[in-house]
Amino acid sequence: MPTRYTVTVTSVGSSSIIVLPKPVVDGFNLKKGDRLEMTVTDIGIHIPLEENKEDRK
């Protein structure tokens, strides 16, 4: 079942940052420095992830 979160866009220096909720970070085993690919379309942003993927670098 999809879960909806409200996220915050903030900035550090000249970069914009989307803050992910801790349950999302933990559920997808994301770590500081991980790189995510995203697709941007006219209707939104999509970041495909596989739950608990261990071999992502």
Contacts in CASP RR format, 6 or more apart in sequence:
PFRMAT RR
TARGET T0000
AUTHOR 0000-0000-0000
METHOD contacts of the structure
MODEL  1
MPTRYTVTVTSVGSSSIIVLPKPVVDGFNLKKGDRLEMTVTDIGIHIPLE
ENKEDRK
5 21 0 8 1.000
5 24 0 8 1.000
7 18 0 8 1.000
7 19 0 8 1.000
7 20 0 8 1.000
7 21 0 8 1.000
8 18 0 8 1.000
8 19 0 8 1.000
9 16 0 8 1.000
9 17 0 8 1.000
9 18 0 8 1.000
9 19 0 8 1.000
10 16 0 8 1.000
10 17 0 8 1.000
10 19 0 8 1.000
11 17 0 8 1.000
20 30 0 8 1.000
24 30 0 8 1.000
27 51 0 8 1.000
27 52 0 8 1.000
28 49 0 8 1.000
28 50 0 8 1.000
28 51 0 8 1.000
28 52 0 8 1.000
28 53 0 8 1.000
29 52 0 8 1.000
29 53 0 8 1.000
29 54 0 8 1.000
29 56 0 8 1.000
30 36 0 8 1.000
34 56 0 8 1.000
36 47 0 8 1.000
36 49 0 8 1.000
37 47 0 8 1.000
37 48 0 8 1.000
38 45 0 8 1.000
38 46 0 8 1.000
38 47 0 8 1.000
39 45 0 8 1.000
39 46 0 8 1.000
39 47 0 8 1.000
39 48 0 8 1.000
40 46 0 8 1.000
50 56 0 8 1.000
END
